């Protein structure tokens, strides 16, 4: 009887475990996008060129990231988004993104 109950409960436990692993992976990727957007916005506020800002954000972001830098007057807006597969080969994909805005420093370049 215990064997039958284990056979029924074990797949449910594995699904819960897979869901927890996927959730942790998605949250981790989201936090990396937030950090990358902040890093890019700080660099852009200092007056770094767009190529340098993109490279810095790419270093901090998950693989396969798209970085967008939009200068807007005194502000600069950096958006980082990535499409991730939290369970590896399982065809489940999520898009995570983050945006950071920073004021340009007074002696910062036009970007």
Backbone torsions as a table, in degrees:
resi	resn	phi	psi	omega
1	UNK	NA	-40.1	179.2
2	UNK	-64.6	-37.1	178.9
3	UNK	-63.0	-40.6	179.2
4	UNK	-66.5	-40.4	178.5
5	UNK	-66.0	-40.2	178.1
6	UNK	-64.0	-40.0	179.7
7	UNK	-63.9	-30.6	178.7
8	UNK	-81.3	-39.5	-174.3
9	UNK	-80.9	-32.1	-175.0
10	UNK	-58.1	-45.3	177.1
11	UNK	-62.4	-35.6	178.1
12	UNK	-65.5	-43.2	178.0
13	UNK	-62.9	-39.2	177.7
14	UNK	-65.5	-38.3	176.6
15	UNK	-65.6	-40.8	177.8
16	UNK	-64.3	-42.4	178.0
17	UNK	-62.8	-44.0	178.0
18	UNK	-62.9	-39.2	177.0
19	UNK	-64.2	-39.9	178.7
20	UNK	-66.7	-41.9	177.8
21	UNK	-63.3	-42.7	178.6
22	UNK	-62.9	-41.6	-179.6
23	UNK	-64.2	-42.9	178.8
24	UNK	-64.2	-39.1	179.3
25	UNK	-65.7	-42.8	179.8
26	UNK	-65.7	-43.7	179.3
27	UNK	-64.3	-40.5	177.3
28	UNK	-62.0	-42.7	178.1
29	UNK	-65.9	-37.3	177.4
30	UNK	-62.7	-44.5	179.3
31	UNK	-64.6	-37.3	176.8
32	UNK	-65.8	-36.1	176.2
33	UNK	-65.7	-40.5	178.0
34	UNK	-61.7	-46.7	179.0
35	UNK	-62.2	-41.8	-179.2
36	UNK	-65.3	-41.6	179.3
37	UNK	-64.3	-41.6	177.5
38	UNK	-63.9	-43.6	179.2
39	UNK	-61.5	-43.6	178.4
40	UNK	-65.3	-40.9	-179.8
41	UNK	-65.7	-39.6	176.9
42	UNK	-63.1	-43.1	179.7
43	UNK	-64.8	-42.0	179.8
44	UNK	-66.3	-35.8	179.2
45	UNK	-66.6	-29.7	176.8
46	UNK	-75.0	-12.3	178.9
47	UNK	99.3	16.1	178.1
48	UNK	-68.0	149.2	176.6
49	UNK	-64.3	159.2	-176.9
50	UNK	-59.0	-38.3	179.1
51	UNK	-61.3	-40.8	178.6
52	UNK	-69.1	-42.0	178.8
53	UNK	-60.1	-45.6	179.6
54	UNK	-63.4	-42.2	-180.0
55	UNK	-64.3	-42.4	178.9
56	UNK	-63.9	-42.6	179.6
57	UNK	-67.2	-38.2	178.6
58	UNK	-62.4	-35.3	-179.8
59	UNK	-64.9	-36.1	-176.6
60	UNK	-88.9	-14.6	-173.2
61	UNK	-92.6	164.9	174.3
62	UNK	-65.8	165.3	178.5
63	UNK	-63.4	149.1	178.3
64	UNK	74.0	32.7	-175.2
65	UNK	-90.1	146.3	172.4
66	UNK	-112.2	123.4	-179.1
67	UNK	-111.6	129.9	177.9
68	UNK	-121.5	129.1	178.5
69	UNK	-116.1	123.1	-178.5
70	UNK	-125.9	105.7	173.7
71	UNK	-73.4	136.6	-177.1
72	UNK	-139.9	80.9	-179.6
73	UNK	65.7	-119.0	-179.6
74	UNK	-82.3	-9.0	-178.1
75	UNK	-109.8	161.0	171.1
76	UNK	-133.6	137.0	-176.1
77	UNK	-118.5	126.0	179.3
78	UNK	-118.1	125.4	178.8
79	UNK	-116.7	131.5	179.2
80	UNK	-123.3	126.2	176.7
81	UNK	-136.9	146.4	-178.4
82	UNK	-142.4	145.1	175.2
83	UNK	-104.4	120.5	-174.7
84	UNK	-120.8	156.0	175.2
85	UNK	-115.7	95.9	-173.2
86	UNK	-67.3	-22.0	-179.1
87	UNK	-112.5	26.9	176.2
88	UNK	67.5	-116.8	-173.9
89	UNK	-74.7	-10.2	178.2
90	UNK	-67.4	131.4	-175.1
91	UNK	-74.1	60.8	178.1
92	UNK	-123.8	118.2	-176.0
93	UNK	-125.7	143.2	175.5
94	UNK	-128.7	147.1	173.5
95	UNK	-107.2	125.1	176.1
96	UNK	-116.8	145.9	-179.7
97	UNK	-151.3	160.7	177.3
98	UNK	-149.9	155.5	-179.2
99	UNK	-136.0	140.3	177.0
100	UNK	-132.5	142.5	178.9
101	UNK	-123.4	135.9	178.3
102	UNK	-136.9	148.8	173.8
103	UNK	-81.7	137.9	176.9
104	UNK	-66.7	141.4	175.3
105	UNK	-69.5	151.2	-175.7
106	UNK	-56.0	-36.4	178.8
107	UNK	-98.8	10.2	178.3
108	UNK	-70.7	148.7	-178.0
109	UNK	-72.0	-178.9	-179.1
110	UNK	-78.0	-5.3	171.2
111	UNK	93.7	NA	NA
